[in-house]
Amino acid sequence: MMDVVFVDDDDTLREANLQSFALEGLTAMAVPSAARALDVLDAEFPGVVVTDIRMPGMDGLALFRRLRALDPDLPVILITGHGDIPMAVGAIREGAYHFLPKPYPAEQLLAAVRHALEKRRLVLENRRLARAVEAAGAEDGAFLGAAPAMRRLRETLRQVADAAVDVLVEGETGSGKDVVARQLHALSRRAARPFVALNCGALPESVMESELFGHEAGAFTGAQKRRVGRIEHADGGTLFLDEIEAMTPAMQVKLLRVLESREIAPLGTNEVRRLDLRVVAATKVGLAELVRQGAFREDLYYRLHVVTLRVPPLRERREDIPLLFAHFLARAAARFERPAPAIDAATRRHLESHAWPGNVRELSHFAERVALGLADLPAAAGAAPAGAMAGAASLPERVDAYEAALLAEAMAAHQGDVRQAVAALGIPRKTFYDKLKRHGIAPQDYRGGREEGAAG
């Protein structure tokens, strides 16, 4: 994979820069003209273009405009002579990523290329994720991904969706057990009938029986009219019992009777009503362990344990996190009626490093905060806004951003060694410190940073 295409008609300069890129571990191609560059570049080029402005035939500015028409997000770094700086600033307004005036230290060019490569990778990753989300269509986000555990879950779900069998779904909080239950219903011949959900852990014992089994008018004090319970309401469809581990022993006995007989007798009547329903039960704890502890009925466990689907936690499918996040971000942006923001470097670092104990639910809520601009993630120490000029509103702001980028690049290139950074920039020591203060750049923010005089 090519990292850099370097365009310059000077043979010596091309060779020197190729060596610099190679020493930095970057794969580069050097071409002598804009026309040759256009022959090797397309909209999917994953790297950065560095081009001199002054060249015979098509110059660097014309090349930049051709590349911008090809892909507006392709980073182009312009190399300028002193008299070309006004033209380069104009190109920044048009969307060029950066410019470097001659003569420039190799470290400045390499730092600019590294930052541009990071931006390019983010852009291409955002495009790839957008295509994947679009291809997924209406599929629920919790099922997206290519992790082996998710492929097995989807395959098993398709196999049992239309079978006349009750299902136990195991998974941690927020992993998407309710989504599995809804998919089982949607893929079955029961899809046109009701999907009835009840969280067993959210109801007090005093109303659980009435909620599940219903009652006739006058069955108890306050029962002024007949109520159809959740079980009967699910007739012909699917009954989803979440957090079944919270069900009391007495209710477990009654549920077991329903599962075995497919009959129900609401409170206040001796009439037995036949039922045709599938039960999907979900638990966030291991029911087998609760059985060993005597906290869950063994016979009910084995009645539910005919088919068990395990929903993997997010930590076991980390490769799916970017696609899941992109899906949730697009969904949140549509709901909030605002454009979905691009996934920036700080967001990507958080996606990669966070443990996600709340699983898919936590990831979805994070996407909502990002869509609303409320994520408040810290930037990486030492991250220099190499392309910050492109977003500034005025020329003074662009110049300030450019100066800040050069200072940060120098600090990064020399691992925070102030003496070396001052020498590389060729400015007085006091001026250097004044500029650091004005731009809020602290030497200690750079790993290995040393104040001047610490060495030698």
C-alpha positions in Angstrom: 0.0 0.0 0.0 1.4 3.4 -1.1 1.7 6.0 1.6 3.1 9.0 -0.4 3.3 10.1 -4.0 5.9 12.8 -4.2 5.8 15.1 -7.3 8.8 17.2 -8.3 10.7 17.8 -11.5 14.0 18.0 -9.6 15.7 14.5 -9.7 17.9 15.2 -6.7 15.0 16.4 -4.6 13.0 13.3 -5.5 15.8 11.0 -4.5 16.4 12.8 -1.2 12.8 12.7 -0.2 12.4 9.0 -1.1 15.3 8.3 1.2 13.6 10.3 4.0 10.3 8.5 3.6 12.0 5.1 3.6 13.9 5.9 6.8 10.6 6.9 8.3 9.1 3.5 7.3 6.8 5.1 4.7 6.2 3.5 1.2 6.6 6.3 -1.4 6.7 6.8 -5.1 8.4 9.8 -6.7 7.2 11.1 -10.1 8.6 13.9 -12.2 5.4 15.6 -13.4 1.8 16.3 -12.6 0.7 14.3 -15.6 2.5 11.2 -14.3 0.9 11.7 -10.9 -2.5 11.7 -12.4 -1.7 8.4 -14.1 -1.1 6.6 -10.8 -3.7 8.3 -8.5 -7.4 7.6 -8.1 -10.2 8.4 -5.6 -9.3 5.2 -3.6 -5.6 6.2 -3.1 -5.0 5.6 0.6 -2.1 8.0 1.0 -0.9 11.6 0.7 0.2 13.6 -2.3 3.2 16.0 -1.9 3.8 18.3 -4.8 6.0 21.2 -5.7 4.1 24.2 -7.1 6.6 25.3 -9.7 6.9 22.6 -12.4 6.9 22.7 -16.2 3.7 21.9 -17.9 0.9 21.4 -15.3 2.0 23.1 -12.1 1.3 21.9 -8.5 -1.8 24.1 -8.1 -3.4 22.8 -11.2 -2.5 19.2 -10.1 -4.1 20.0 -6.7 -7.3 21.2 -8.4 -7.5 18.1 -10.6 -7.0 15.9 -7.5 -9.6 17.8 -5.6 -12.1 17.1 -8.4 -11.1 13.5 -8.2 -11.5 13.3 -4.4 -12.1 16.4 -2.3 -10.7 14.6 0.8 -7.4 13.5 -0.7 -4.7 15.3 1.3 -2.4 17.4 -0.8 0.7 19.1 0.7 2.2 21.9 -1.4 5.9 22.7 -1.5 6.4 26.4 -2.2 9.2 28.9 -2.9 9.1 32.2 -1.0 7.2 33.9 -3.8 4.6 31.2 -3.9 3.3 31.5 -0.3 0.3 33.7 -1.3 -0.7 31.2 -3.9 -0.3 28.4 -1.3 -2.5 30.3 1.2 -5.1 30.6 -1.5 -4.9 26.8 -2.1 -5.5 26.2 1.6 -8.7 28.2 1.2 -9.7 25.8 -1.6 -9.0 22.8 0.6 -5.3 21.9 0.3 -4.1 20.1 3.4 -0.9 22.0 4.1 2.0 23.9 2.6 5.7 24.0 3.4 8.0 26.9 2.3 11.4 26.0 0.9 13.8 25.2 2.4 12.1 22.9 4.8 13.7 20.4 7.3 12.8 16.8 6.5 11.2 16.5 9.9 8.6 19.1 9.1 7.6 17.3 5.9 7.5 13.9 7.6 5.4 15.3 10.5 3.0 16.8 8.0 2.8 13.6 6.0 2.1 11.5 9.2 -0.7 13.8 10.2 -2.2 13.8 6.7 -2.0 10.0 6.6 -4.0 9.8 9.8 -6.6 12.0 8.4 -6.7 10.0 5.1 -7.1 6.7 7.0 -10.0 8.2 9.0 -11.7 9.5 5.8 -11.4 6.1 4.1 -12.6 4.3 7.2 -15.6 6.5 7.5 -16.5 5.8 3.8 -16.0 2.0 4.3 -18.2 2.1 7.4 -20.9 4.2 5.6 -21.0 1.6 2.8 -21.2 -1.2 5.3 -24.1 0.4 7.2 -25.9 1.1 4.0 -25.5 -2.5 2.8 -26.8 -3.7 6.2 -30.0 -1.9 5.5 -32.7 -2.4 8.1 -30.9 -5.1 10.0 -30.7 -4.3 13.7 -27.4 -2.9 14.8 -26.8 -5.5 17.4 -26.5 -8.1 14.7 -24.0 -6.3 12.5 -20.4 -7.5 12.4 -18.2 -10.4 11.2 -16.9 -11.6 14.5 -17.0 -15.5 14.6 -19.3 -15.5 17.6 -21.8 -13.2 15.8 -21.7 -15.4 12.6 -22.5 -18.5 14.8 -25.3 -16.7 16.5 -26.9 -15.5 13.3 -26.6 -19.0 11.8 -28.1 -20.7 14.8 -30.9 -18.1 15.0 -31.9 -18.7 11.4 -31.9 -22.5 12.0 -34.3 -22.3 15.0 -36.4 -19.2 14.2 -39.2 -21.2 12.7 -39.0 -24.3 14.9 -41.7 -24.9 17.4 -39.4 -24.8 20.4 -38.9 -22.4 23.3 -35.5 -20.6 23.5 -33.3 -19.4 26.3 -31.1 -16.4 25.5 -28.0 -15.8 27.7 -26.0 -12.6 27.6 -24.6 -9.8 29.7 -26.6 -6.6 30.4 -26.8 -4.5 27.2 -25.6 -7.2 24.9 -28.8 -7.3 22.8 -30.8 -10.2 24.2 -34.1 -8.4 23.4 -32.9 -8.0 19.8 -32.3 -11.7 19.5 -35.8 -12.4 20.8 -37.4 -9.9 18.3 -35.4 -11.5 15.5 -36.6 -15.0 16.4 -40.1 -13.7 16.2 -39.6 -11.7 13.0 -38.0 -14.7 11.2 -40.7 -17.1 12.3 -44.2 -17.9 10.9 -45.5 -16.1 14.0 -44.2 -12.7 12.7 -47.7 -11.4 12.0 -48.9 -12.2 15.5 -48.1 -10.3 18.7 -44.6 -10.0 20.2 -45.2 -9.5 23.9 -42.4 -8.6 26.2 -42.2 -8.6 30.0 -39.3 -7.7 32.2 -39.6 -10.1 35.2 -37.2 -8.0 37.3 -39.2 -4.8 36.9 -42.5 -6.0 38.4 -43.2 -6.5 42.1 -44.4 -10.0 43.1 -47.8 -8.6 44.0 -48.7 -7.8 40.4 -46.6 -10.4 38.5 -49.4 -13.1 38.5 -52.0 -10.7 37.2 -49.6 -9.3 34.5 -48.7 -12.8 33.3 -52.0 -14.7 33.7 -54.6 -11.9 33.7 -57.8 -11.9 35.7 -61.6 -11.7 35.4 -63.7 -8.9 36.8 -64.2 -9.2 40.5 -61.3 -11.7 40.9 -59.9 -9.6 43.7 -60.5 -6.3 45.4 -60.0 -3.6 42.7 -60.4 -5.9 39.8 -63.2 -4.0 38.2 -62.9 -5.4 34.7 -61.4 -8.3 32.9 -57.7 -8.1 32.1 -56.0 -10.2 29.5 -52.6 -11.3 30.8 -49.4 -11.2 28.8 -49.3 -14.9 28.2 -52.8 -15.0 26.7 -52.1 -11.8 24.7 -49.1 -13.6 23.1 -51.4 -16.4 21.8 -50.2 -17.2 18.3 -47.1 -15.1 18.7 -44.1 -14.9 21.0 -43.8 -14.2 24.7 -40.5 -12.7 25.7 -39.6 -13.0 29.4 -36.5 -10.9 30.2 -34.5 -11.3 33.4 -36.3 -14.6 34.1 -33.9 -15.3 36.9 -35.8 -12.6 38.9 -39.0 -14.7 38.8 -40.2 -15.9 42.2 -40.3 -19.7 42.9 -44.1 -19.6 43.0 -44.3 -18.0 39.6 -41.7 -20.4 38.2 -44.0 -23.3 39.1 -46.9 -21.6 37.3 -44.8 -20.8 34.3 -43.6 -24.4 34.1 -47.2 -25.6 34.1 -48.0 -23.2 31.1 -44.9 -24.4 29.2 -45.8 -28.0 29.6 -49.6 -27.8 29.0 -49.9 -24.7 26.8 -53.0 -23.9 28.8 -53.9 -21.0 31.1 -56.6 -20.3 33.6 -56.8 -16.6 34.5 -57.5 -15.5 38.1 -61.2 -15.6 38.9 -62.2 -18.3 36.5 -62.0 -22.1 36.2 -62.1 -21.9 32.4 -58.9 -23.3 30.8 -57.8 -21.7 27.6 -55.6 -23.4 25.1 -52.6 -21.4 23.9 -50.3 -21.5 20.8 -47.2 -19.5 21.7 -43.5 -19.6 21.8 -41.6 -18.5 24.9 -38.2 -16.8 24.7 -36.6 -16.3 28.1 -33.5 -14.2 28.6 -31.1 -14.1 31.5 -28.0 -12.1 32.3 -26.7 -14.7 34.7 -25.9 -18.4 34.4 -29.2 -20.3 35.2 -27.2 -23.5 35.7 -25.4 -21.9 38.6 -28.6 -20.7 40.1 -30.0 -24.2 39.8 -27.0 -25.5 41.8 -27.6 -22.8 44.4 -31.3 -23.8 44.7 -32.4 -20.3 43.4 -34.0 -21.5 40.2 -36.1 -24.6 39.5 -34.2 -27.3 37.8 -37.2 -28.6 35.9 -38.0 -25.1 34.5 -34.3 -24.6 33.6 -34.3 -27.9 31.5 -37.6 -27.0 30.0 -36.1 -23.7 28.7 -32.7 -25.2 27.9 -33.7 -27.1 24.8 -32.2 -24.4 22.6 -29.8 -21.8 24.2 -28.5 -18.8 22.3 -25.5 -16.9 23.8 -25.1 -13.3 22.9 -21.4 -12.4 23.1 -20.3 -9.3 25.0 -18.7 -6.5 23.1 -15.2 -7.3 24.4 -15.4 -10.7 22.5 -16.2 -9.0 19.2 -14.1 -5.8 19.3 -13.5 -6.0 15.5 -17.2 -5.2 15.1 -17.2 -2.1 17.2 -16.4 0.5 14.4 -19.3 -0.8 12.2 -21.7 -1.0 15.1 -20.8 2.5 16.2 -21.2 3.9 12.6 -24.7 2.2 12.4 -25.7 3.7 15.8 -24.3 7.1 14.9 -26.2 7.2 11.6 -29.4 6.2 13.4 -28.9 8.8 16.1 -28.2 11.5 13.6 -31.4 10.7 11.7 -33.4 10.8 14.9 -31.9 14.1 16.0 -32.3 15.5 12.4 -28.7 16.5 12.0 -25.9 15.2 9.8 -23.8 12.4 11.2 -20.4 13.7 12.2 -17.3 11.9 10.8 -15.5 9.6 13.2 -12.4 11.6 14.3 -9.2 10.4 15.8 -10.3 11.0 19.4 -13.5 9.0 18.9 -11.6 6.1 17.2 -9.1 6.0 20.1 -12.0 5.7 22.5 -13.7 3.0 20.5 -10.5 1.0 20.5 -9.4 1.5 24.1 -12.7 1.5 26.1 -13.8 -1.7 27.9 -17.5 -1.3 27.0 -18.9 -3.0 30.2 -22.4 -1.9 29.1 -21.9 -3.6 25.8 -24.0 -2.7 22.7 -26.4 -0.5 24.8 -23.5 1.6 26.1 -22.0 1.9 22.6 -25.4 3.1 21.2 -25.7 5.7 24.0 -22.1 6.9 23.2 -23.1 7.3 19.6 -26.0 9.4 20.6 -23.7 11.7 22.6 -21.3 12.0 19.6 -24.3 12.8 17.3 -25.3 15.6 19.7 -21.7 16.9 20.0 -21.5 16.0 23.7 -18.8 13.3 23.7 -16.1 15.6 25.2 -13.2 13.3 24.4 -9.6 14.4 25.2 -7.2 15.0 22.3 -4.0 13.0 22.3 -1.0 14.7 23.8 1.2 16.3 21.2 -1.4 16.0 18.4 -0.6 18.9 16.0 -3.4 20.4 13.9 -1.4 20.1 10.6 -4.5 20.8 8.6 -6.1 23.3 10.9 -5.5 26.1 8.5 -8.1 24.7 6.2 -10.9 25.3 8.7 -9.9 28.8 9.9 -12.1 31.8 9.1 -9.5 34.4 8.3 -6.0 34.8 7.1 -4.6 35.7 10.5 -6.3 32.7 12.0 -4.8 30.5 9.2 -1.3 31.9 9.8 -1.6 31.3 13.6 -2.8 27.7 12.9 0.1 27.2 10.6 2.6 28.6 13.1 1.2 26.4 15.9 1.4 23.4 13.6 5.1 24.1 12.9 5.9 24.5 16.6 4.0 21.3 17.5 5.6 19.4 14.7 9.1 20.5 15.8 8.4 19.4 19.4 7.0 16.0 18.2 9.9 15.5 15.8 12.5 16.1 18.6 10.5 14.3 21.4 10.1 17.5 23.3 13.8 18.5 23.3 13.5 22.3 23.3 17.1 22.9 22.3 16.8 20.8 19.1 13.4 22.3 18.3 14.8 25.8 18.5 17.7 24.9 16.3 15.5 23.2 13.7 13.1 26.2 13.5 16.0 28.7 13.4 14.4 31.3 15.8 15.7 32.9 19.0 15.1 31.0 22.2 13.0 33.7 23.8 10.9 34.0 20.6 10.3 30.2 20.7 9.1 30.3 24.3 6.9 33.3 23.7 5.2 31.5 20.8 4.8 28.3 22.8 3.0 30.3 25.5 0.8 32.2 23.0 -0.3 28.9 21.4 -0.7 27.0 24.6 1.9 24.4 23.7 3.7 22.8 26.7 7.0 20.9 26.2 6.1 18.4 28.9 3.1 17.3 26.9 5.5 15.5 24.5 6.8 12.2 25.6 10.5 12.4 26.4 10.1 16.2 26.7 13.1 17.9 28.3 13.6 21.6 29.1 16.5 23.3 27.4 19.8 22.6 29.1 18.7 19.2 30.6 21.2 17.5 28.3 24.7 18.6 27.9 
